[in-house]
Amino acid sequence: MPGTILLLGHPFSGSTLLTYLLGEHSEVWPVGELFWRHCYARETADTAHPELHRAHMGGEGSKAYTQCERCRVLQVPCPVWPGIKEPIATPVLYATLRQRLNTPWVVDSSKAVWWYRAVLKATPRGSFLGVLLHKSPWAWIGSNARYKIPEFSTGADWETVSDDFIRTWALTWAGYIQGYTELCSDFKLPIELLSYEAFVGDWSKAARRIWDRLAVKESPGLPTARLDSWSEQHHLGGNAKLRRRMLDLLGELGRDAKMPITVDPLAVDTPPGRVIDVLRELPTVAEGMTAVGRAFP
């Protein structure tokens, strides 16, 4: 039965890599962060689904947001949008994309609770699978610190990270988890929980596990690539630079090359006790960890 994979997760969780790995199957097509393209293409006069237009995104915006970064950066022809002259009606959004792409499954990596709620509410029927990809709260806090605290980015020195910073981003992490679990409960959405550590530890197994839940034909031989850095910006439509680097590596090494993916050390190193103590003070963080099957070290 055809359907849609809804990628649930927070930034810095490995979602870009997972999106494109799932798309290596001939029956699965990643359409990227779909809400950008869909919302900015719609007219503000659309009253049927007022949350799904550019005004909701904070203003009229720019036409640049309607161009898929994946195709622009990779300099490849867009296989979908040139043939769609008018915005797709929300109730048939995923079905139309599957038809245009001639594929039974698409992957929407929008990672936005409000977007998924709006589309699921507007879609009268369909087959969906939610994949919740998650890092530990301390690893995710560290990922954000890399981008916001210069001293931390050079030496991963937790002494440069204040308790307030830890609390702020820990609560944001908990908000993501709570939002996704409530989404799946409210819409009776089947969910596949996938930790960042398990994913990068054996990403071929993780992809095959998800494919098996789709009941697609036998999984193909996965290409392999090395992810040398998690510092690329997450572009519209997925991390196109990462995608291009993966394709270049596969061209040089062959699809059967065996290369490990570099694991973010923040995900495997135990943080200082001070960090854990701050996290333990936040009930919603503990609830979020229970919801995804995590425990404090």
N, C-alpha and C positions, 0 to 999 in steps of 0.2 A: 504494500500500500504506500503510495507516495506521501511525502510529508515534509516537515521543516524541523531542523535542529535549531533551537534557540540557545546560543552560547551565553551562559550566565556566569558572571565573574567580575572581578575588579581589575583596574589597570595593574600592570606589572605581574600578571598571573600566568603568563605564557599563552594567552588566548590567541595571539596572532599566529604563532607556530601551530597550535592545535587546529585553528581554522583551516590553514592551508594543508596540513597533513590529512585532515578529513577529506579535503577536496582532491586528494590524490586518487581516491576511488572513482571509478568511471561513472558511478551512479550518484555521486555527491558533488555539488557545485557551491563553493563559498561565494556569497554575494557581498561580503564585507559588512561594514556598519551601515546597515540599510536605512536607518532612520534619518541620516543626514540627507541622502538623495531623495527620499520620499517626502520629507517635510518641507524642504526648501523648494521642491518642484510644485507644491500645492498652492492654491490660491487662498488668501485669507478669508475670502467670502464663503468658503466651504463650512456650512453650519452643521452638517451631519456628524462630523468628527472634529470639533473645533480644536482639540488638543494636538491634532496632526497637521499643523501648517507652520509656516516660517515665523509667524508672530509668537508662537509658543517658544521658539528657540531664541528669543531675545531681540526681536526686531526683524526688519525686512531681510537682513543678511546680504550675502553676495552670491552672484551666480557661480562663483568659484566653488561653492559648496555643492553644486549639482554635478560637478565633474569628478568621476571616480579617480582617486589618487593612484590606485593600482594600475589602471590603464595609462594614466598620464605619465607616471614615472617610468613604467616599463616600456612605454612607447609602443603599445600594441592597440589594435582596433578594439573598441568596445563591442562586446558581443550582444549587448542587451539594449541599452538606452537609446541608441540612434533609431531603433525600430519602434520606439514607444513615443509617439508624438504628444500624447496627453498624459497627465498624471494617472497612475493606476488607481482604480477605486480600492479603498482599503480592504473591504471584505474579500476581494479576489487577488490581493497583492501577491501572496506567495504562490498561489495557483498559476497566476499569469507568468511569474518568473520561471516556474518549473516548465511551463509550456514553451516559453521563448528560448530557454536554455536546453530544452529537450532532455530533462533530467528528472528522475523521481524524487530527489531530495536536494534541498538547498540549505545552506548554513547562514543564519543571520547572526552576526557577531556584534550587534549594537550594544549589548551589555547595559541597557537602560531599562529599569523596571517600569517607568511610566510608559515607555514605548511599547514594551511587550504587553502591558495591561491593555493599552488602547487597541492594539492590533488583535489580541485574543478576544477582546470584547466585541470587536467589529466583525470578526470572522466566525460565521455561524457553525462551521464544521471544518474538520481537518485533523490530520495526524501530526502530533508534535512530540518532541523529546527535548527536555531541558538538560543541558550539561553544565553543572556548576563546578567551575575550576577555581581553586582557592589556594592561597598561600597562608601560612600562619600569620596571626596579627603582627607579631614582632618582625617577621621578615618583610611584611608589607610596609610597616612603619619605616624600616630601614631603606626600602626601595624609594619611598618618598623623601627620606632624609638625603639620599644621594643627589637628588635634584634640587634640594632647597637649602642644604647646609654644606658649603664648600669644604669645610674641615672634615666632615663625615665622608664625603665622596672620595677623598684621597686616602683615608686610612681606616674607615669604618669605626671611628672612635665614638662610642656611645656616650662618652662624657660631654660631647658637644651637643647632644640631643636633650632638650629640657623635658621635664615631666609634663608640662603643658602640651608640648609638641606630641609626646607619646599619647596623651589622653585624647587629643583632638583627632589624630589619625586612627587610633584604636576604635573610637566611636564611629568614625566613618566606615572602617572595615566592618564593624558590627551592623551598621545600617545597611550595607550591601547584602550581607548574609541574611538579615531579617527580611529585607525586601524581597529577595529571591525565594526564600522558603515560604513566605506568605503568598507570593505569586503562584507557586506550584500548588499550594494547598487550595487557594481560592478557585483555580481553574482545573484542579485535578490533573495537573501536568506531570507526566512521568519524568523522573529526574535521575540523572547519573551523576553521583558525586565523584570528583576527581581532584585529588590533592596535587599541588604543584610538584611535590617531591616524587610522588608515584609516576606522574606524567614524564618528567625529565629522566627518572630512573629507568623507565622502559617505555618510551613513547610509542614504539611500534605496538606493544601489547595494549596500551591505552587506546590507540586508534582502532585497533581490531575489536576491542571490547565494545566500543560505540557502534562500529559497523554491524556487529552481530545483533545489537538491539534494533537496528533498522531492518533486519531481515533482508539485506541486499545479497547479491550473489557473492561467491567466494572472494575474500579480500585479496587484493593484488599484492605483489611484492613491493614493499615500501621503499622509496628512495631514502637515502640517508644524507645528513648534512651536519656540520658543526656550527653551533651558535656561539660565536666568540664573544659577543657582548650583548647585554640587554639594554644598551644605552640609546638605541635608535628611537626616534620619535614615532609615536603610533599614528600613522597617517590615516586619513579618510579611506575606508575600504580595506583597512588592514595595513600592516607594516610593509609597504611595497619595497623598501630597500632590503628588508630581510628576505622577502620573496625573491628578489632579483639575485641576492647573494647565494641563496640556496640553489637557484637554477644554475648559476655560474659554477658552483661547486660540483653539482651533479654532472654538468657537461664536461668538466675537467676530470672527474674521478670515476664516472660511471654510476649507474643507478644502484649497483650492488655493493658499492664501497661501504665499508664499515667504519663510521666515524662517530665518536661520542658527542653528545651535546653537553656543553659546559653548564654545570649546575651553579646557580646563584649561591655563593657561600652563606648568605644571610638566611637561606632556607634550611641549612643543615647545621650551622653553628649555634650553640646555645648562647643567648644574649645574657648580659649581666643580670644579677638578681634584682637590681633596682628596676629594670624594665619589666620584669615579670611581676614584681610587687605592685607596680602601677597598674598593670593590666588586671591583676586579681581584684583590684578595688572597683572594677567596672562590671556590674552584673550583666549588661547586654553583651559584653565581650565573652564572658563565660557561657552565656546562652548560645551565642553564635558558634563558639567552639564545639559545644555539645551537638548543635544541629548538623555540623559537618564532620563529626566524629574525631575531633582533635582533643588534646589534653595538654595542660601546662607541663613544661619539663620539670 
